């Protein structure tokens, strides 16, 4: 069994990639988005922090409220 990268891995969006336009649009419109990378989720949550409660941010980015609170407590930079 090979542990190296496969075609499936190459086709997936990397969690380190973020589309700034999508992130800005979601933060501005405050609408839920389904297909976000991990980094995009963190960036959207960071952009909404202080504007909305953690439970609403969690609903928009598709994570649990605990995750949003943990990201904020960790200082956002470590989460991204």
N, CA, C and O atoms as a DFTB+ gen file, in Angstrom:
320 C
 N C O
     1  1       0.837      -1.171       0.000
     2  2       0.000       0.000       0.000
     3  2       0.888       1.242       0.000
     4  3       1.798       1.376       0.818
     5  1       0.608       2.127      -0.919
     6  2       1.386       3.354      -1.035
     7  2       0.826       4.446      -0.131
     8  3      -0.389       4.616      -0.027
     9  1       1.719       5.183       0.521
    10  2       1.293       6.278       1.384
    11  2       1.439       7.611       0.648
    12  3       1.023       8.647       1.165
    13  1       2.018       7.599      -0.538
    14  2       2.220       8.831      -1.293
    15  2       0.918       9.445      -1.772
    16  3      -0.158       8.882      -1.571
    17  1       1.023      10.591      -2.401
    18  2      -0.156      11.295      -2.898
    19  2      -0.755      10.551      -4.083
    20  3      -0.037      10.006      -4.922
    21  1      -2.055      10.539      -4.137
    22  2      -2.765       9.892      -5.238
    23  2      -3.475      10.954      -6.059
    24  3      -3.469      12.132      -5.702
    25  1      -4.083      10.539      -7.151
    26  2      -4.848      11.459      -7.972
    27  2      -5.984      12.091      -7.202
    28  3      -6.325      13.251      -7.432
    29  1      -6.578      11.335      -6.285
    30  2      -7.675      11.856      -5.463
    31  2      -7.192      13.030      -4.623
    32  3      -7.878      14.046      -4.511
    33  1      -6.016      12.886      -4.038
    34  2      -5.476      13.976      -3.228
    35  2      -5.141      15.197      -4.080
    36  3      -5.331      16.334      -3.648
    37  1      -4.652      14.959      -5.270
    38  2      -4.279      16.068      -6.142
    39  2      -5.506      16.846      -6.603
    40  3      -5.424      18.055      -6.818
    41  1      -6.643      16.166      -6.758
    42  2      -7.863      16.810      -7.247
    43  2      -8.575      17.613      -6.163
    44  3      -9.348      18.518      -6.477
    45  1      -8.329      17.298      -4.905
    46  2      -9.009      17.999      -3.796
    47  2      -8.391      19.374      -3.574
    48  3      -7.193      19.578      -3.768
    49  1      -9.245      20.313      -3.163
    50  2      -8.739      21.635      -2.795
    51  2      -7.966      21.506      -1.495
    52  3      -8.406      20.840      -0.558
    53  1      -6.838      22.136      -1.452
    54  2      -5.988      22.058      -0.268
    55  2      -6.532      22.961       0.833
    56  3      -7.057      24.037       0.549
    57  1      -6.411      22.532       2.082
    58  2      -6.907      23.355       3.195
    59  2      -6.114      24.641       3.337
    60  3      -6.541      25.565       4.029
    61  1      -4.966      24.705       2.686
    62  2      -4.145      25.912       2.753
    63  2      -4.533      26.934       1.692
    64  3      -4.060      28.070       1.729
    65  1      -5.399      26.545       0.736
    66  2      -5.820      27.452      -0.327
    67  2      -7.073      28.207       0.100
    68  3      -7.977      27.628       0.702
    69  1      -7.125      29.482      -0.209
    70  2      -8.308      30.282       0.110
    71  2      -8.587      31.238      -1.034
    72  3      -7.675      31.865      -1.573
    73  1      -9.845      31.344      -1.397
    74  2     -10.281      32.291      -2.410
    75  2     -10.744      33.550      -1.681
    76  3     -11.811      33.559      -1.068
    77  1      -9.945      34.604      -1.747
    78  2     -10.241      35.836      -1.008
    79  2     -11.587      36.437      -1.407
    80  3     -12.291      36.999      -0.568
    81  1     -11.942      36.320      -2.678
    82  2     -13.231      36.856      -3.137
    83  2     -14.385      36.147      -2.434
    84  3     -15.304      36.800      -1.940
    85  1     -14.343      34.815      -2.385
    86  2     -15.390      34.045      -1.712
    87  2     -15.469      34.388      -0.230
    88  3     -16.559      34.557       0.317
    89  1     -14.324      34.490       0.409
    90  2     -14.283      34.814       1.837
    91  2     -14.918      36.173       2.085
    92  3     -15.750      36.310       2.982
    93  1     -14.538      37.186       1.299
    94  2     -15.103      38.528       1.463
    95  2     -16.604      38.549       1.210
    96  3     -17.347      39.223       1.923
    97  1     -17.048      37.815       0.200
    98  2     -18.466      37.757      -0.132
    99  2     -19.282      37.133       1.000
   100  3     -20.351      37.636       1.347
   101  1     -18.790      36.059       1.562
   102  2     -19.499      35.386       2.651
   103  2     -19.542      36.270       3.896
   104  3     -20.565      36.336       4.576
   105  1     -18.447      36.940       4.189
   106  2     -18.411      37.836       5.353
   107  2     -19.381      38.998       5.148
   108  3     -20.097      39.376       6.075
   109  1     -19.408      39.563       3.950
   110  2     -20.298      40.690       3.658
   111  2     -21.771      40.292       3.715
   112  3     -22.586      40.984       4.325
   113  1     -22.105      39.168       3.073
   114  2     -23.505      38.759       2.968
   115  2     -23.977      37.902       4.142
   116  3     -25.176      37.696       4.329
   117  1     -23.024      37.407       4.926
   118  2     -23.344      36.573       6.088
   119  2     -24.268      35.416       5.718
   120  3     -25.257      35.144       6.399
   121  1     -23.923      34.745       4.627
   122  2     -24.732      33.617       4.190
   123  2     -23.941      32.319       4.348
   124  3     -22.720      32.312       4.195
   125  1     -24.629      31.229       4.652
   126  2     -23.927      29.948       4.801
   127  2     -23.274      29.522       3.490
   128  3     -23.799      29.783       2.408
   129  1     -22.152      28.879       3.600
   130  2     -21.452      28.360       2.433
   131  2     -21.007      26.938       2.732
   132  3     -20.486      26.659       3.812
   133  1     -21.206      26.055       1.793
   134  2     -20.929      24.650       2.041
   135  2     -19.533      24.187       1.699
   136  3     -18.899      23.499       2.500
   137  1     -19.041      24.545       0.534
   138  2     -17.789      23.969       0.046
   139  2     -16.611      24.902       0.301
   140  3     -16.063      25.502      -0.624
   141  1     -16.232      25.012       1.575
   142  2     -15.100      25.856       1.946
   143  2     -13.941      24.991       2.405
   144  3     -14.135      23.932       3.002
   145  1     -12.745      25.452       2.120
   146  2     -11.580      24.778       2.682
   147  2     -11.501      25.138       4.163
   148  3     -12.197      26.043       4.623
   149  1     -10.667      24.444       4.893
   150  2     -10.512      24.738       6.322
   151  2     -10.042      26.177       6.523
   152  3     -10.544      26.889       7.392
   153  1      -9.087      26.589       5.719
   154  2      -8.567      27.948       5.835
   155  2      -9.663      28.978       5.568
   156  3      -9.756      29.979       6.278
   157  1     -10.495      28.743       4.549
   158  2     -11.584      29.667       4.255
   159  2     -12.565      29.755       5.419
   160  3     -13.053      30.837       5.743
   161  1     -12.853      28.616       6.046
   162  2     -13.748      28.619       7.204
   163  2     -13.182      29.500       8.325
   164  3     -13.905      30.288       8.935
   165  1     -11.900      29.355       8.582
   166  2     -11.255      30.146       9.634
   167  2     -11.268      31.631       9.268
   168  3     -11.541      32.474      10.122
   169  1     -10.978      31.954       8.019
   170  2     -10.949      33.354       7.599
   171  2     -12.328      33.995       7.672
   172  3     -12.456      35.148       8.084
   173  1     -13.361      33.252       7.274
   174  2     -14.730      33.776       7.377
   175  2     -15.090      33.979       8.842
   176  3     -15.635      35.020       9.209
   177  1     -14.790      32.993       9.678
   178  2     -15.104      33.106      11.110
   179  2     -14.372      34.294      11.725
   180  3     -14.945      35.024      12.533
   181  1     -13.122      34.490      11.351
   182  2     -12.351      35.621      11.860
   183  2     -12.967      36.942      11.403
   184  3     -13.028      37.905      12.168
   185  1     -13.423      36.980      10.149
   186  2     -14.039      38.194       9.621
   187  2     -15.364      38.533      10.289
   188  3     -15.724      39.706      10.396
   189  1     -16.093      37.515      10.738
   190  2     -17.391      37.732      11.378
   191  2     -17.283      37.908      12.889
   192  3     -18.236      38.342      13.537
   193  1     -16.125      37.572      13.447
   194  2     -15.937      37.664      14.899
   195  2     -16.133      39.099      15.365
   196  3     -15.576      40.032      14.786
   197  1     -16.918      39.264      16.400
   198  2     -17.210      40.592      16.922
   199  2     -18.454      41.208      16.305
   200  3     -18.993      42.175      16.845
   201  1     -18.919      40.671      15.190
   202  2     -20.120      41.166      14.532
   203  2     -21.335      40.287      14.837
   204  3     -22.465      40.770      14.904
   205  1     -21.081      38.991      15.018
   206  2     -22.146      38.016      15.249
   207  2     -21.783      37.130      16.422
   208  3     -20.607      36.997      16.761
   209  1     -22.791      36.516      17.053
   210  2     -22.483      35.553      18.114
   211  2     -21.816      34.298      17.529
   212  3     -21.976      33.984      16.350
   213  1     -21.075      33.600      18.375
   214  2     -20.354      32.404      17.942
   215  2     -21.246      31.343      17.331
   216  3     -20.836      30.651      16.400
   217  1     -22.468      31.204      17.845
   218  2     -23.376      30.185      17.294
   219  2     -23.781      30.518      15.860
   220  3     -23.924      29.617      15.034
   221  1     -23.964      31.793      15.559
   222  2     -24.319      32.199      14.204
   223  2     -23.129      32.040      13.259
   224  3     -23.295      31.623      12.114
   225  1     -21.949      32.368      13.729
   226  2     -20.736      32.170      12.924
   227  2     -20.568      30.690      12.612
   228  3     -20.248      30.323      11.481
   229  1     -20.782      29.846      13.603
   230  2     -20.660      28.402      13.410
   231  2     -21.634      27.909      12.354
   232  3     -21.280      27.066      11.530
   233  1     -22.860      28.427      12.371
   234  2     -23.857      28.021      11.380
   235  2     -23.421      28.428       9.977
   236  3     -23.580      27.659       9.029
   237  1     -22.877      29.620       9.841
   238  2     -22.465      30.133       8.531
   239  2     -21.301      29.327       7.962
   240  3     -21.308      28.995       6.777
   241  1     -20.312      29.009       8.778
   242  2     -19.128      28.307       8.256
   243  2     -19.243      26.792       8.336
   244  3     -18.379      26.081       7.822
   245  1     -20.299      26.283       8.975
   246  2     -20.531      24.841       8.984
   247  2     -19.693      24.075       9.981
   248  3     -19.259      22.956       9.704
   249  1     -19.458      24.670      11.148
   250  2     -18.732      23.985      12.222
   251  2     -19.561      24.102      13.501
   252  3     -20.621      24.728      13.499
   253  1     -19.092      23.514      14.570
   254  2     -19.789      23.628      15.843
   255  2     -19.412      24.942      16.521
   256  3     -18.336      25.481      16.264
   257  1     -20.286      25.463      17.385
   258  2     -19.928      26.681      18.122
   259  2     -18.639      26.502      18.929
   260  3     -17.857      27.443      19.068
   261  1     -18.421      25.312      19.453
   262  2     -17.198      25.051      20.220
   263  2     -15.956      25.291      19.362
   264  3     -14.955      25.820      19.845
   265  1     -16.024      24.901      18.091
   266  2     -14.893      25.104      17.193
   267  2     -14.598      26.590      17.015
   268  3     -13.440      27.006      17.050
   269  1     -15.639      27.384      16.824
   270  2     -15.450      28.835      16.669
   271  2     -14.832      29.420      17.927
   272  3     -13.894      30.213      17.847
   273  1     -15.346      29.040      19.083
   274  2     -14.799      29.556      20.349
   275  2     -13.351      29.117      20.541
   276  3     -12.534      29.875      21.064
   277  1     -13.034      27.897      20.120
   278  2     -11.658      27.404      20.248
   279  2     -10.730      28.182      19.328
   280  3      -9.629      28.557      19.732
   281  1     -11.163      28.431      18.086
   282  2     -10.350      29.220      17.160
   283  2     -10.077      30.607      17.731
   284  3      -8.950      31.099      17.673
   285  1     -11.113      31.232      18.282
   286  2     -10.945      32.575      18.840
   287  2     -10.012      32.545      20.060
   288  3      -9.164      33.423      20.218
   289  1     -10.174      31.546      20.906
   290  2      -9.325      31.434      22.089
   291  2      -7.869      31.171      21.716
   292  3      -6.958      31.597      22.425
   293  1      -7.651      30.472      20.604
   294  2      -6.292      30.171      20.161
   295  2      -5.659      31.330      19.411
   296  3      -4.495      31.254      19.015
   297  1      -6.403      32.382      19.216
   298  2      -5.842      33.558      18.561
   299  2      -5.904      33.526      17.057
   300  3      -5.068      34.171      16.424
   301  1      -6.820      32.832      16.439
   302  2      -7.084      32.762      15.005
   303  2      -5.860      32.395      14.186
   304  3      -5.972      31.583      13.268
   305  1      -4.714      32.952      14.475
   306  2      -3.524      32.684      13.670
   307  2      -3.151      31.208      13.702
   308  3      -2.804      30.628      12.674
   309  1      -3.222      30.607      14.874
   310  2      -2.888      29.188      14.984
   311  2      -3.909      28.342      14.255
   312  3      -3.547      27.306      13.697
   313  1      -5.178      28.743      14.238
   314  2      -6.220      27.978      13.562
   315  2      -5.985      27.954      12.052
   316  3      -6.213      26.938      11.395
   317  1      -5.528      29.080      11.514
   318  2      -5.290      29.147      10.074
   319  2      -3.974      28.492       9.750
   320  3      -3.581      28.439       8.585
